[in-house]
Amino acid sequence: MKLVIATRQSPLALWQAEHVRDRLLVEHPGLSVELLKLTTEGDRRLDQPLAAFGGKGLFIKELEQALLDGRADLAVHSMKDVPVTLPDGFALGPILERADVRDALVSARAARVEDLPEGARVGTASQRRQAQLSARRPDLRIGPVRGNVGTRLGRLDEGRFDALILAAAGLDRLGLADRIAARIDPMDMLPAAGQGAVGIEYRAGDEQTAQWLAPLNHDDTATCVRAERALSLALGGDCTLPLAGHAQLDDTELALQAFIGLPDGSLHARWHGRGPASDPESLGRQAAAGLRAKGADRILELLRSDA
């Protein structure tokens, strides 16, 4: 009775893997759980934007190889990093209860995005954040910043930026909530599909592992994430797109907000709607169609021409 979890070695990835390990040990007291710590291509190539060499999927390929090799039984991911279409031979298992879905402003110079001085330098690794921030504050100078959370905060503290935009959930999980100047309302900056949620990948057909993992699933979170990922899939399934989707469950209904835009904020589209919680994928596809009706195809065309 032993499971091996493949994980990246960043502090946040290790927190996620250790959280899954601890949950498994509570559910299955006789189980032995070990961590297999790996470095991925996405971790090694910090000198380029993710979109330039393959996107967020490069954070999980080495973990998937460990599953194929039999060195690990499962891999733990931030759901916003998981491509909407998995390679053959893999299955997406439980999605754990979501943490704070919001993005966070980290700055010693302003308590809100509106308070940043004109021309302030803002660091983010996300085209989604850049597109929404540029549409809201076109005067800001937005630049790329990659690396783990500690590395990014270090660059802020060195004075390279006046502010950073990071996921609130990651800062909370690392005990760094005191660095947050403001948690940005999703109405002002929609999060990425799956943001704040941790998911588990395993080998398709491994029924024993699936049974051990099943109690970790949080049904409400999984329903919301399914709608968000269906939106992404319907617009091409590329997790580097400046695309946002945020679903909220209200009894038997889902509400979904969606955004897509150019990174410079010059062109963007928004959609919101509701649908039955029993069919979250249908709502995600409806959101994609709604964005297309508001100009998403033109935005996608321009994004492809700039790639």
N, C-alpha and C positions, 0 to 999 in steps of 0.2 A: 504494500500500500504506500506507493511513493509517487509524487509528482514533481517534475522539474519545470520551473517557469523561466522562459527566455525573456530577458529584459535588457534595455539599454542601460548604460552606466551613469547617466546623468542623475543628479540628486532627485529630480522630480520623477523620472522613470522608476528609480529605485523605490521611492515612496509608494508609487502605484503598485509595483510588484509586491512589495512588503504588505501593503494593505490587502491585496488579494490573498496572499499567503496566510495572513492572520485570519481572514474571513473563512478560508478553507479549513484551518485548524479548529476554529470554533464549530463549524458544521460537521467536521469529521475528526474527532479527537484522536483516532488511531492512525491518522494519515501523516506521512512524512513529506514535507515540502521543501525543496531546495531552489535556489536562484542560480541561473546560468547568466552571467553578466557579459554582454557583448558590446562592441563598438560598431556602429553602422556607418554606411557611406554618407548618410546625411550628417552624422556627427563629425566626420573627418573633413568634409568639404565646407568649411565655414567662410571661404573667401568669395563665394558667389551666391546670388539669390537662388532659392530652391527651384524656382521655375526654370532656371537656366540649365539645369542638369537632371531633371526628372521628377521634381516635386517631392511632396511629403512621403510618398511611397518608399523612398530610399531610407526612411527611418525604420522600416519593418522587414526589408528583404533578408537581412542577415538573421533576423529572428525566425522568419519562415524557413530559411535553410536549416536552422537548428531543429525545427520540427520535422522536416523531411528526413534529416540525418538520424533522427531518433535520439538526439542529445537532449531534447526538451519535449515536454508533452503539451505545453500551452505557452502562449505569448500574451503579454499584457500591454495594451496600447491606450493612449489618449484617442478617443473616438474621432476627434477632428483630424487626426493624422492617418486614418485608415481609409484607403481607396474604397470607393463604393462598389467596385467589382473585385472580388478576391480571385487569385489564381486558382486553377483547378487543384483539388486536393486539400483545400482548406475550408474551414467553416467558421462563421462568426457565432460565438457562444453568448454567454450572459453579458448584459450591460448593467453595470452597477448604478446605484442611485446617484443622480447627478448632484454635483456641487454647484456653487455660484456660477451661473452661466455668463455673467457680465465680463466685459473688458474693464481694465482699470487704468486710470491715469496715475503714473508714478512721477512725481516732480516735487522739488522743493521750492519752485517758483510760482506755482499756481495751485489753487484748490479745485479748479474746474477747467475743462478744456476752454471754456469761454474766457477764462482769466489769463491764459497764456499770452505773453506779449507778442505784438506783431512781429512776424518773421522768426518766431521761436523755432529751434531745431528739435524735431521730434523723431525718435527712433522706433521703428517697428519692422518686423520681418514679414508682415502680412500685407499682401495687396488688397485684401478685403478691408482691413483697417485703414490703409492708405486711401482707398477710394472714398470711404465714408468720411474720413477726416478732411480730405481735400475738398469734398463737396461742401462741407460745413465751414471750414476755415481755409480758403485757398491761399491765404497769406503765409501759412506755415511752411517751413522747410522740412520736408519729411525725407529721412534717409534710412537705409537698411541697417539693421543690427541683428546679428545672429549669434548663436552660442547658447549655453544653458542660462538659466535665470540669473545665476550669480555673475556670469560674464557680462550679461547685458546691464545689470545694475552697476557693475564696476565701471562700464563705459559712461554711464550717466554720472557717476560720482567723480570721474576724471574730468568732467566738463565737456565731453564730446557732444552731449545733447542737453537740452533744457528739460526734456520730458521723455518718457517712454510710455507706450501703450502695451500692456501685457494682460494675459488672462488672469482674472482675479482668483480663479480656483487654484492655479499653480502657486501663486503667492501665499494663499491661505494654507495650502498643504505643506509648504516649506517653512511655515512659521514666520512669514514675512509680511503679514497683513499690515504691520505698522508702516510699511513703505508706501501704502496706497494713499494717494491724495484724494481720489474720488473713484467710486464705482459708477461706471457710465451706464445710464439707463439704456436698455435695449432699443427703446424708441429712437435714441440718438445714435447708437452704434450697434447694429444687429450682430450677434455672435456668429461664429462659423457653425456649420452643421456638426452636431456631436460635441460642441464645446462644453467642458465641464464634466463630461461622462467618461468613465473608464470601461473599456471593453476587453473581451478575452477571445483570442483566436486559437483554434486547435486543429488537428488533422481530421479531415472529413472521414466519417466512419468509425472514429474512436469512441465507441459508445460508453466505455467505462469512464473515460475522462469527462464526457458529456454529462453523465449522471452525477459525478462528483461536483461539477461546476453548476449544475442547474439551480441549486438553492440561492446562488448569488445574484440571480437576475432580479432586477427591479422593473416590474411590468410597466409602470407609468413612464419611467425614463425611457425604456426600450421603445414604447409606442411613439413618443415624441421624436426620438432619434431616427426611427424608421421613416417618419414623414420628412425629416430634414434631409436624410440621405437619398430619398426618392427624388426630391427636388434637385439635388446635385446630379444624380444619375441622368435625369431627364434633360439636363443642360450640358451633358457631355462627360460628367463624372470625373472631372479634373479638380483635385483638391487644391490646386494652386490658383484657381479662378478667383477673382475678386467678387465672390458670391457669399451671401449670408442667408441663413435660415434659422428661425427660432420658433419652435412649436411649444404650445402650452396646453395641458389637458384640463378640461373643465367638465367634470362628470363624464358624460358619454360623448362629448364633443371635443375636437381639437381645433385650436386657433393657430394659424401659421402665418408668420410674416417673412417676407423674402426681399432680397436686395441684390442687384448686380450693377456694377459700374466700372468705368475706366479708372485706372489708378490715379489719374490726375484730377478726378472728380468732375470732368467736363461733361460727362454723359452718364446717366444712371437711370435705373428703373426700380420701382417698389411695387409690392403687391401684398395684400393681406386678405385672408378669407378663413372660412371654417368648414369643417366636415366631420363625419362620424369617426369616432376614435377606433371603431372596428376595422377601418380601412385606411390606415395612415398613408400608405403608398399612393392611394388615389389622390389624397389631398396634396401630396408632394408634387405629383404630376400636374395637378390643377394649378398649383403655384407656378410651375415652370411655364405652363401655357399662358398664364396671366402675365408673367414677365416678358414673354415673347411678344404678346399683344402690345406691350408698352415699350418695345424697342430693344429687347435683349438680343435678338439676332444681329442687329447692327453692332451692338457692343461686342458680341462674340467674334464677329467678323474683324473688327478693328483690333481686338486682342490677338487674334491669330496672325494678322498682318504684321504686328509689332513683335511677334515671338522670334 
